[in-house]
């Protein structure tokens, strides 16, 4: 079974995502807000 755990990191203003397989992903909230994915977003 694949388990994924995510939490907000107040020190880095990011979302930290951990997987059971030992992978780690950090999503920077400041950079994510700059992205435009659809027109007028």
mmCIF entry with sequence, helices, sheets and N, C-alpha, C, O atoms, coordinates in Angstrom:
data_MODEL
# 
_entry.id   MODEL 
# 
_entity.id                         1 
_entity.type                       polymer 
_entity.pdbx_number_of_molecules   1 
# 
_entity_poly.entity_id                      1 
_entity_poly.type                           'polypeptide(L)' 
_entity_poly.nstd_linkage                   no 
_entity_poly.nstd_monomer                   no 
_entity_poly.pdbx_seq_one_letter_code       
;(UNK)(UNK)(UNK)(UNK)(UNK)(UNK)(UNK)(UNK)(UNK)(UNK)(UNK)(UNK)(UNK)(UNK)(UNK)(UNK)
(UNK)(UNK)(UNK)(UNK)(UNK)(UNK)(UNK)(UNK)(UNK)(UNK)(UNK)(UNK)(UNK)(UNK)(UNK)(UNK)
(UNK)(UNK)(UNK)(UNK)(UNK)(UNK)(UNK)(UNK)(UNK)
;
_entity_poly.pdbx_seq_one_letter_code_can   XXXXXXXXXXXXXXXXXXXXXXXXXXXXXXXXXXXXXXXXX 
_entity_poly.pdbx_strand_id                 A 
# 
loop_
_entity_poly_seq.entity_id 
_entity_poly_seq.num 
_entity_poly_seq.mon_id 
_entity_poly_seq.hetero 
1 1  UNK n 
1 2  UNK n 
1 3  UNK n 
1 4  UNK n 
1 5  UNK n 
1 6  UNK n 
1 7  UNK n 
1 8  UNK n 
1 9  UNK n 
1 10 UNK n 
1 11 UNK n 
1 12 UNK n 
1 13 UNK n 
1 14 UNK n 
1 15 UNK n 
1 16 UNK n 
1 17 UNK n 
1 18 UNK n 
1 19 UNK n 
1 20 UNK n 
1 21 UNK n 
1 22 UNK n 
1 23 UNK n 
1 24 UNK n 
1 25 UNK n 
1 26 UNK n 
1 27 UNK n 
1 28 UNK n 
1 29 UNK n 
1 30 UNK n 
1 31 UNK n 
1 32 UNK n 
1 33 UNK n 
1 34 UNK n 
1 35 UNK n 
1 36 UNK n 
1 37 UNK n 
1 38 UNK n 
1 39 UNK n 
1 40 UNK n 
1 41 UNK n 
# 
_struct_asym.id          A 
_struct_asym.entity_id   1 
# 
_struct_conf.conf_type_id            HELX_P 
_struct_conf.id                      HELX_P1 
_struct_conf.pdbx_PDB_helix_id       AA1 
_struct_conf.beg_label_comp_id       UNK 
_struct_conf.beg_label_asym_id       A 
_struct_conf.beg_label_seq_id        29 
_struct_conf.pdbx_beg_PDB_ins_code   ? 
_struct_conf.end_label_comp_id       UNK 
_struct_conf.end_label_asym_id       A 
_struct_conf.end_label_seq_id        34 
_struct_conf.pdbx_end_PDB_ins_code   ? 
_struct_conf.beg_auth_comp_id        UNK 
_struct_conf.beg_auth_asym_id        A 
_struct_conf.beg_auth_seq_id         29 
_struct_conf.end_auth_comp_id        UNK 
_struct_conf.end_auth_asym_id        A 
_struct_conf.end_auth_seq_id         34 
_struct_conf.pdbx_PDB_helix_class    1 
_struct_conf.details                 ? 
_struct_conf.pdbx_PDB_helix_length   6 
# 
_struct_conf_type.id          HELX_P 
_struct_conf_type.criteria    ? 
_struct_conf_type.reference   ? 
# 
_struct_sheet.id               AA1 
_struct_sheet.type             ? 
_struct_sheet.number_strands   3 
_struct_sheet.details          ? 
# 
loop_
_struct_sheet_order.sheet_id 
_struct_sheet_order.range_id_1 
_struct_sheet_order.range_id_2 
_struct_sheet_order.offset 
_struct_sheet_order.sense 
AA1 1 2 ? anti-parallel 
AA1 2 3 ? anti-parallel 
# 
loop_
_struct_sheet_range.sheet_id 
_struct_sheet_range.id 
_struct_sheet_range.beg_label_comp_id 
_struct_sheet_range.beg_label_asym_id 
_struct_sheet_range.beg_label_seq_id 
_struct_sheet_range.pdbx_beg_PDB_ins_code 
_struct_sheet_range.end_label_comp_id 
_struct_sheet_range.end_label_asym_id 
_struct_sheet_range.end_label_seq_id 
_struct_sheet_range.pdbx_end_PDB_ins_code 
_struct_sheet_range.beg_auth_comp_id 
_struct_sheet_range.beg_auth_asym_id 
_struct_sheet_range.beg_auth_seq_id 
_struct_sheet_range.end_auth_comp_id 
_struct_sheet_range.end_auth_asym_id 
_struct_sheet_range.end_auth_seq_id 
AA1 1 UNK A 4  ? UNK A 9  ? UNK A 4  UNK A 9  
AA1 2 UNK A 14 ? UNK A 19 ? UNK A 14 UNK A 19 
AA1 3 UNK A 24 ? UNK A 28 ? UNK A 24 UNK A 28 
# 
loop_
_atom_site.group_PDB 
_atom_site.id 
_atom_site.type_symbol 
_atom_site.label_atom_id 
_atom_site.label_alt_id 
_atom_site.label_comp_id 
_atom_site.label_asym_id 
_atom_site.label_entity_id 
_atom_site.label_seq_id 
_atom_site.pdbx_PDB_ins_code 
_atom_site.Cartn_x 
_atom_site.Cartn_y 
_atom_site.Cartn_z 
_atom_site.occupancy 
_atom_site.B_iso_or_equiv 
_atom_site.pdbx_formal_charge 
_atom_site.auth_seq_id 
_atom_site.auth_comp_id 
_atom_site.auth_asym_id 
_atom_site.auth_atom_id 
_atom_site.pdbx_PDB_model_num 
ATOM 1   N N  . UNK A 1 1  ? 0.840  -1.169 0.000   1.00 0.00 ? 1  UNK A N  1 
ATOM 2   C CA . UNK A 1 1  ? 0.000  0.000  0.000   1.00 0.00 ? 1  UNK A CA 1 
ATOM 3   C C  . UNK A 1 1  ? 0.894  1.244  0.000   1.00 0.00 ? 1  UNK A C  1 
ATOM 4   O O  . UNK A 1 1  ? 1.849  1.326  0.772   1.00 0.00 ? 1  UNK A O  1 
ATOM 5   N N  . UNK A 1 2  ? 0.582  2.204  -0.863  1.00 0.00 ? 2  UNK A N  1 
ATOM 6   C CA . UNK A 1 2  ? 1.331  3.449  -0.923  1.00 0.00 ? 2  UNK A CA 1 
ATOM 7   C C  . UNK A 1 2  ? 0.691  4.479  -0.002  1.00 0.00 ? 2  UNK A C  1 
ATOM 8   O O  . UNK A 1 2  ? -0.490 4.801  -0.136  1.00 0.00 ? 2  UNK A O  1 
ATOM 9   N N  . UNK A 1 3  ? 1.475  4.982  0.921   1.00 0.00 ? 3  UNK A N  1 
ATOM 10  C CA . UNK A 1 3  ? 0.986  5.990  1.854   1.00 0.00 ? 3  UNK A CA 1 
ATOM 11  C C  . UNK A 1 3  ? 1.649  7.317  1.524   1.00 0.00 ? 3  UNK A C  1 
ATOM 12  O O  . UNK A 1 3  ? 2.849  7.375  1.255   1.00 0.00 ? 3  UNK A O  1 
ATOM 13  N N  . UNK A 1 4  ? 0.856  8.385  1.546   1.00 0.00 ? 4  UNK A N  1 
ATOM 14  C CA . UNK A 1 4  ? 1.358  9.728  1.311   1.00 0.00 ? 4  UNK A CA 1 
ATOM 15  C C  . UNK A 1 4  ? 0.910  10.601 2.469   1.00 0.00 ? 4  UNK A C  1 
ATOM 16  O O  . UNK A 1 4  ? -0.253 10.569 2.872   1.00 0.00 ? 4  UNK A O  1 
ATOM 17  N N  . UNK A 1 5  ? 1.843  11.382 3.002   1.00 0.00 ? 5  UNK A N  1 
ATOM 18  C CA . UNK A 1 5  ? 1.552  12.275 4.118   1.00 0.00 ? 5  UNK A CA 1 
ATOM 19  C C  . UNK A 1 5  ? 2.016  13.673 3.723   1.00 0.00 ? 5  UNK A C  1 
ATOM 20  O O  . UNK A 1 5  ? 3.134  13.834 3.234   1.00 0.00 ? 5  UNK A O  1 
ATOM 21  N N  . UNK A 1 6  ? 1.184  14.672 3.925   1.00 0.00 ? 6  UNK A N  1 
ATOM 22  C CA . UNK A 1 6  ? 1.543  16.049 3.599   1.00 0.00 ? 6  UNK A CA 1 
ATOM 23  C C  . UNK A 1 6  ? 1.258  16.949 4.788   1.00 0.00 ? 6  UNK A C  1 
ATOM 24  O O  . UNK A 1 6  ? 0.285  16.750 5.516   1.00 0.00 ? 6  UNK A O  1 
ATOM 25  N N  . UNK A 1 7  ? 2.114  17.935 4.975   1.00 0.00 ? 7  UNK A N  1 
ATOM 26  C CA . UNK A 1 7  ? 1.949  18.878 6.068   1.00 0.00 ? 7  UNK A CA 1 
ATOM 27  C C  . UNK A 1 7  ? 2.463  20.246 5.643   1.00 0.00 ? 7  UNK A C  1 
ATOM 28  O O  . UNK A 1 7  ? 3.340  20.350 4.785   1.00 0.00 ? 7  UNK A O  1 
ATOM 29  N N  . UNK A 1 8  ? 1.916  21.289 6.245   1.00 0.00 ? 8  UNK A N  1 
ATOM 30  C CA . UNK A 1 8  ? 2.380  22.645 5.979   1.00 0.00 ? 8  UNK A CA 1 
ATOM 31  C C  . UNK A 1 8  ? 3.586  22.934 6.847   1.00 0.00 ? 8  UNK A C  1 
ATOM 32  O O  . UNK A 1 8  ? 3.550  22.708 8.057   1.00 0.00 ? 8  UNK A O  1 
ATOM 33  N N  . UNK A 1 9  ? 4.664  23.437 6.237   1.00 0.00 ? 9  UNK A N  1 
ATOM 34  C CA . UNK A 1 9  ? 5.880  23.775 6.963   1.00 0.00 ? 9  UNK A CA 1 
ATOM 35  C C  . UNK A 1 9  ? 5.908  25.284 7.157   1.00 0.00 ? 9  UNK A C  1 
ATOM 36  O O  . UNK A 1 9  ? 6.176  26.029 6.215   1.00 0.00 ? 9  UNK A O  1 
ATOM 37  N N  . UNK A 1 10 ? 5.632  25.736 8.377   1.00 0.00 ? 10 UNK A N  1 
ATOM 38  C CA . UNK A 1 10 ? 5.533  27.165 8.667   1.00 0.00 ? 10 UNK A CA 1 
ATOM 39  C C  . UNK A 1 10 ? 6.887  27.870 8.517   1.00 0.00 ? 10 UNK A C  1 
ATOM 40  O O  . UNK A 1 10 ? 6.920  29.064 8.216   1.00 0.00 ? 10 UNK A O  1 
ATOM 41  N N  . UNK A 1 11 ? 7.991  27.166 8.717   1.00 0.00 ? 11 UNK A N  1 
ATOM 42  C CA . UNK A 1 11 ? 9.325  27.773 8.658   1.00 0.00 ? 11 UNK A CA 1 
ATOM 43  C C  . UNK A 1 11 ? 9.771  28.071 7.229   1.00 0.00 ? 11 UNK A C  1 
ATOM 44  O O  . UNK A 1 11 ? 10.561 28.990 7.013   1.00 0.00 ? 11 UNK A O  1 
ATOM 45  N N  . UNK A 1 12 ? 9.283  27.314 6.258   1.00 0.00 ? 12 UNK A N  1 
ATOM 46  C CA . UNK A 1 12 ? 9.667  27.494 4.858   1.00 0.00 ? 12 UNK A CA 1 
ATOM 47  C C  . UNK A 1 12 ? 8.506  27.971 3.985   1.00 0.00 ? 12 UNK A C  1 
ATOM 48  O O  . UNK A 1 12 ? 8.689  28.165 2.783   1.00 0.00 ? 12 UNK A O  1 
ATOM 49  N N  . UNK A 1 13 ? 7.317  28.165 4.558   1.00 0.00 ? 13 UNK A N  1 
ATOM 50  C CA . UNK A 1 13 ? 6.098  28.500 3.816   1.00 0.00 ? 13 UNK A CA 1 
ATOM 51  C C  . UNK A 1 13 ? 5.938  27.542 2.635   1.00 0.00 ? 13 UNK A C  1 
ATOM 52  O O  . UNK A 1 13 ? 5.854  27.951 1.477   1.00 0.00 ? 13 UNK A O  1 
ATOM 53  N N  . UNK A 1 14 ? 5.899  26.268 2.970   1.00 0.00 ? 14 UNK A N  1 
ATOM 54  C CA . UNK A 1 14 ? 5.823  25.245 1.934   1.00 0.00 ? 14 UNK A CA 1 
ATOM 55  C C  . UNK A 1 14 ? 4.948  24.088 2.395   1.00 0.00 ? 14 UNK A C  1 
ATOM 56  O O  . UNK A 1 14 ? 4.629  23.955 3.577   1.00 0.00 ? 14 UNK A O  1 
ATOM 57  N N  . UNK A 1 15 ? 4.570  23.257 1.432   1.00 0.00 ? 15 UNK A N  1 
ATOM 58  C CA . UNK A 1 15 ? 3.877  22.009 1.713   1.00 0.00 ? 15 UNK A CA 1 
ATOM 59  C C  . UNK A 1 15 ? 4.910  20.899 1.553   1.00 0.00 ? 15 UNK A C  1 
ATOM 60  O O  . UNK A 1 15 ? 5.510  20.761 0.487   1.00 0.00 ? 15 UNK A O  1 
ATOM 61  N N  . UNK A 1 16 ? 5.120  20.114 2.590   1.00 0.00 ? 16 UNK A N  1 
ATOM 62  C CA . UNK A 1 16 ? 6.059  18.996 2.552   1.00 0.00 ? 16 UNK A CA 1 
ATOM 63  C C  . UNK A 1 16 ? 5.275  17.705 2.378   1.00 0.00 ? 16 UNK A C  1 
ATOM 64  O O  . UNK A 1 16 ? 4.382  17.398 3.168   1.00 0.00 ? 16 UNK A O  1 
ATOM 65  N N  . UNK A 1 17 ? 5.614  16.954 1.340   1.00 0.00 ? 17 UNK A N  1 
ATOM 66  C CA . UNK A 1 17 ? 4.924  15.708 1.031   1.00 0.00 ? 17 UNK A CA 1 
ATOM 67  C C  . UNK A 1 17 ? 5.910  14.556 1.211   1.00 0.00 ? 17 UNK A C  1 
ATOM 68  O O  . UNK A 1 17 ? 6.997  14.565 0.633   1.00 0.00 ? 17 UNK A O  1 
ATOM 69  N N  . UNK A 1 18 ? 5.526  13.575 2.007   1.00 0.00 ? 18 UNK A N  1 
ATOM 70  C CA . UNK A 1 18 ? 6.352  12.394 2.276   1.00 0.00 ? 18 UNK A CA 1 
ATOM 71  C C  . UNK A 1 18 ? 5.628  11.158 1.772   1.00 0.00 ? 18 UNK A C  1 
ATOM 72  O O  . UNK A 1 18 ? 4.403  11.072 1.861   1.00 0.00 ? 18 UNK A O  1 
ATOM 73  N N  . UNK A 1 19 ? 6.380  10.200 1.244   1.00 0.00 ? 19 UNK A N  1 
ATOM 74  C CA . UNK A 1 19 ? 5.781  8.944  0.805   1.00 0.00 ? 19 UNK A CA 1 
ATOM 75  C C  . UNK A 1 19 ? 6.356  7.791  1.616   1.00 0.00 ? 19 UNK A C  1 
ATOM 76  O O  . UNK A 1 19 ? 7.416  7.902  2.232   1.00 0.00 ? 19 UNK A O  1 
ATOM 77  N N  . UNK A 1 20 ? 5.635  6.696  1.598   1.00 0.00 ? 20 UNK A N  1 
ATOM 78  C CA . UNK A 1 20 ? 6.066  5.492  2.306   1.00 0.00 ? 20 UNK A CA 1 
ATOM 79  C C  . UNK A 1 20 ? 7.372  4.949  1.720   1.00 0.00 ? 20 UNK A C  1 
ATOM 80  O O  . UNK A 1 20 ? 8.144  4.308  2.432   1.00 0.00 ? 20 UNK A O  1 
ATOM 81  N N  . UNK A 1 21 ? 7.625  5.194  0.444   1.00 0.00 ? 21 UNK A N  1 
ATOM 82  C CA . UNK A 1 21 ? 8.831  4.709  -0.228  1.00 0.00 ? 21 UNK A CA 1 
ATOM 83  C C  . UNK A 1 21 ? 10.061 5.549  0.121   1.00 0.00 ? 21 UNK A C  1 
ATOM 84  O O  . UNK A 1 21 ? 11.166 5.227  -0.315  1.00 0.00 ? 21 UNK A O  1 
ATOM 85  N N  . UNK A 1 22 ? 9.886  6.617  0.898   1.00 0.00 ? 22 UNK A N  1 
ATOM 86  C CA . UNK A 1 22 ? 11.019 7.424  1.325   1.00 0.00 ? 22 UNK A CA 1 
ATOM 87  C C  . UNK A 1 22 ? 11.260 8.669  0.484   1.00 0.00 ? 22 UNK A C  1 
ATOM 88  O O  . UNK A 1 22 ? 12.273 9.346  0.656   1.00 0.00 ? 22 UNK A O  1 
ATOM 89  N N  . UNK A 1 23 ? 10.343 8.976  -0.418  1.00 0.00 ? 23 UNK A N  1 
ATOM 90  C CA . UNK A 1 23 ? 10.490 10.179 -1.234  1.00 0.00 ? 23 UNK A CA 1 
ATOM 91  C C  . UNK A 1 23 ? 9.961  11.389 -0.476  1.00 0.00 ? 23 UNK A C  1 
ATOM 92  O O  . UNK A 1 23 ? 9.060  11.279 0.354   1.00 0.00 ? 23 UNK A O  1 
ATOM 93  N N  . UNK A 1 24 ? 10.542 12.542 -0.781  1.00 0.00 ? 24 UNK A N  1 
ATOM 94  C CA . UNK A 1 24 ? 10.170 13.791 -0.137  1.00 0.00 ? 24 UNK A CA 1 
ATOM 95  C C  . UNK A 1 24 ? 10.026 14.863 -1.212  1.00 0.00 ? 24 UNK A C  1 
ATOM 96  O O  . UNK A 1 24 ? 10.894 15.001 -2.074  1.00 0.00 ? 24 UNK A O  1 
ATOM 97  N N  . UNK A 1 25 ? 8.940  15.617 -1.165  1.00 0.00 ? 25 UNK A N  1 
ATOM 98  C CA . UNK A 1 25 ? 8.687  16.699 -2.113  1.00 0.00 ? 25 UNK A CA 1 
ATOM 99  C C  . UNK A 1 25 ? 8.291  17.935 -1.321  1.00 0.00 ? 25 UNK A C  1 
ATOM 100 O O  . UNK A 1 25 ? 7.415  17.881 -0.458  1.00 0.00 ? 25 UNK A O  1 
ATOM 101 N N  . UNK A 1 26 ? 8.952  19.057 -1.629  1.00 0.00 ? 26 UNK A N  1 
ATOM 102 C CA . UNK A 1 26 ? 8.599  20.319 -0.977  1.00 0.00 ? 26 UNK A CA 1 
ATOM 103 C C  . UNK A 1 26 ? 8.053  21.256 -2.042  1.00 0.00 ? 26 UNK A C  1 
ATOM 104 O O  . UNK A 1 26 ? 8.721  21.535 -3.037  1.00 0.00 ? 26 UNK A O  1 
ATOM 105 N N  . UNK A 1 27 ? 6.828  21.741 -1.825  1.00 0.00 ? 27 UNK A N  1 
ATOM 106 C CA . UNK A 1 27 ? 6.179  22.674 -2.738  1.00 0.00 ? 27 UNK A CA 1 
ATOM 107 C C  . UNK A 1 27 ? 6.216  24.055 -2.091  1.00 0.00 ? 27 UNK A C  1 
ATOM 108 O O  . UNK A 1 27 ? 5.603  24.279 -1.047  1.00 0.00 ? 27 UNK A O  1 
ATOM 109 N N  . UNK A 1 28 ? 6.937  24.970 -2.719  1.00 0.00 ? 28 UNK A N  1 
ATOM 110 C CA . UNK A 1 28 ? 7.084  26.333 -2.213  1.00 0.00 ? 28 UNK A CA 1 
ATOM 111 C C  . UNK A 1 28 ? 5.801  27.107 -2.499  1.00 0.00 ? 28 UNK A C  1 
ATOM 112 O O  . UNK A 1 28 ? 5.446  27.297 -3.662  1.00 0.00 ? 28 UNK A O  1 
ATOM 113 N N  . UNK A 1 29 ? 5.107  27.552 -1.469  1.00 0.00 ? 29 UNK A N  1 
ATOM 114 C CA . UNK A 1 29 ? 3.820  28.233 -1.644  1.00 0.00 ? 29 UNK A CA 1 
ATOM 115 C C  . UNK A 1 29 ? 3.976  29.568 -2.369  1.00 0.00 ? 29 UNK A C  1 
ATOM 116 O O  . UNK A 1 29 ? 3.102  29.945 -3.149  1.00 0.00 ? 29 UNK A O  1 
ATOM 117 N N  . UNK A 1 30 ? 5.067  30.287 -2.128  1.00 0.00 ? 30 UNK A N  1 
ATOM 118 C CA . UNK A 1 30 ? 5.285  31.565 -2.815  1.00 0.00 ? 30 UNK A CA 1 
ATOM 119 C C  . UNK A 1 30 ? 5.432  31.358 -4.311  1.00 0.00 ? 30 UNK A C  1 
ATOM 120 O O  . UNK A 1 30 ? 4.844  32.098 -5.100  1.00 0.00 ? 30 UNK A O  1 
ATOM 121 N N  . UNK A 1 31 ? 6.204  30.367 -4.710  1.00 0.00 ? 31 UNK A N  1 
ATOM 122 C CA . UNK A 1 31 ? 6.400  30.090 -6.135  1.00 0.00 ? 31 UNK A CA 1 
ATOM 123 C C  . UNK A 1 31 ? 5.124  29.539 -6.769  1.00 0.00 ? 31 UNK A C  1 
ATOM 124 O O  . UNK A 1 31 ? 4.815  29.867 -7.914  1.00 0.00 ? 31 UNK A O  1 
ATOM 125 N N  . UNK A 1 32 ? 4.389  28.715 -6.046  1.00 0.00 ? 32 UNK A N  1 
ATOM 126 C CA . UNK A 1 32 ? 3.168  28.128 -6.578  1.00 0.00 ? 32 UNK A CA 1 
ATOM 127 C C  . UNK A 1 32 ? 2.114  29.198 -6.860  1.00 0.00 ? 32 UNK A C  1 
ATOM 128 O O  . UNK A 1 32 ? 1.343  29.061 -7.809  1.00 0.00 ? 32 UNK A O  1 
ATOM 129 N N  . UNK A 1 33 ? 2.066  30.255 -6.059  1.00 0.00 ? 33 UNK A N  1 
ATOM 130 C CA . UNK A 1 33 ? 1.105  31.320 -6.275  1.00 0.00 ? 33 UNK A CA 1 
ATOM 131 C C  . UNK A 1 33 ? 1.420  32.117 -7.536  1.00 0.00 ? 33 UNK A C  1 
ATOM 132 O O  . UNK A 1 33 ? 0.520  32.734 -8.106  1.00 0.00 ? 33 UNK A O  1 
ATOM 133 N N  . UNK A 1 34 ? 2.677  32.119 -7.987  1.00 0.00 ? 34 UNK A N  1 
ATOM 134 C CA . UNK A 1 34 ? 3.081  32.851 -9.182  1.00 0.00 ? 34 UNK A CA 1 
ATOM 135 C C  . UNK A 1 34 ? 2.669  32.137 -10.458 1.00 0.00 ? 34 UNK A C  1 
ATOM 136 O O  . UNK A 1 34 ? 2.609  32.758 -11.520 1.00 0.00 ? 34 UNK A O  1 
ATOM 137 N N  . UNK A 1 35 ? 2.382  30.833 -10.372 1.00 0.00 ? 35 UNK A N  1 
ATOM 138 C CA . UNK A 1 35 ? 2.048  30.055 -11.549 1.00 0.00 ? 35 UNK A CA 1 
ATOM 139 C C  . UNK A 1 35 ? 0.660  30.420 -12.070 1.00 0.00 ? 35 UNK A C  1 
ATOM 140 O O  . UNK A 1 35 ? -0.266 30.635 -11.289 1.00 0.00 ? 35 UNK A O  1 
ATOM 141 N N  . UNK A 1 36 ? 0.527  30.487 -13.358 1.00 0.00 ? 36 UNK A N  1 
ATOM 142 C CA . UNK A 1 36 ? -0.780 30.705 -13.984 1.00 0.00 ? 36 UNK A CA 1 
ATOM 143 C C  . UNK A 1 36 ? -1.090 29.444 -14.779 1.00 0.00 ? 36 UNK A C  1 
ATOM 144 O O  . UNK A 1 36 ? -0.421 29.153 -15.771 1.00 0.00 ? 36 UNK A O  1 
ATOM 145 N N  . UNK A 1 37 ? -2.088 28.707 -14.354 1.00 0.00 ? 37 UNK A N  1 
ATOM 146 C CA . UNK A 1 37 ? -2.398 27.435 -14.990 1.00 0.00 ? 37 UNK A CA 1 
ATOM 147 C C  . UNK A 1 37 ? -3.519 27.545 -16.016 1.00 0.00 ? 37 UNK A C  1 
ATOM 148 O O  . UNK A 1 37 ? -3.565 26.776 -16.977 1.00 0.00 ? 37 UNK A O  1 
ATOM 149 N N  . UNK A 1 38 ? -4.416 28.496 -15.815 1.00 0.00 ? 38 UNK A N  1 
ATOM 150 C CA . UNK A 1 38 ? -5.528 28.686 -16.751 1.00 0.00 ? 38 UNK A CA 1 
ATOM 151 C C  . UNK A 1 38 ? -5.699 30.180 -16.990 1.00 0.00 ? 38 UNK A C  1 
ATOM 152 O O  . UNK A 1 38 ? -5.258 30.977 -16.162 1.00 0.00 ? 38 UNK A O  1 
ATOM 153 N N  . UNK A 1 39 ? -6.319 30.585 -18.088 1.00 0.00 ? 39 UNK A N  1 
ATOM 154 C CA . UNK A 1 39 ? -6.555 32.008 -18.327 1.00 0.00 ? 39 UNK A CA 1 
ATOM 155 C C  . UNK A 1 39 ? -7.368 32.638 -17.184 1.00 0.00 ? 39 UNK A C  1 
ATOM 156 O O  . UNK A 1 39 ? -8.319 32.045 -16.676 1.00 0.00 ? 39 UNK A O  1 
ATOM 157 N N  . UNK A 1 40 ? -6.975 33.821 -16.808 1.00 0.00 ? 40 UNK A N  1 
ATOM 158 C CA . UNK A 1 40 ? -7.664 34.595 -15.748 1.00 0.00 ? 40 UNK A CA 1 
ATOM 159 C C  . UNK A 1 40 ? -7.593 33.927 -14.380 1.00 0.00 ? 40 UNK A C  1 
ATOM 160 O O  . UNK A 1 40 ? -8.463 34.156 -13.539 1.00 0.00 ? 40 UNK A O  1 
ATOM 161 N N  . UNK A 1 41 ? -6.579 33.110 -14.145 1.00 0.00 ? 41 UNK A N  1 
ATOM 162 C CA . UNK A 1 41 ? -6.476 32.479 -12.815 1.00 0.00 ? 41 UNK A CA 1 
ATOM 163 C C  . UNK A 1 41 ? -5.627 33.318 -11.884 1.00 0.00 ? 41 UNK A C  1 
ATOM 164 O O  . UNK A 1 41 ? -5.429 32.948 -10.727 1.00 0.00 ? 41 UNK A O  1 
# 
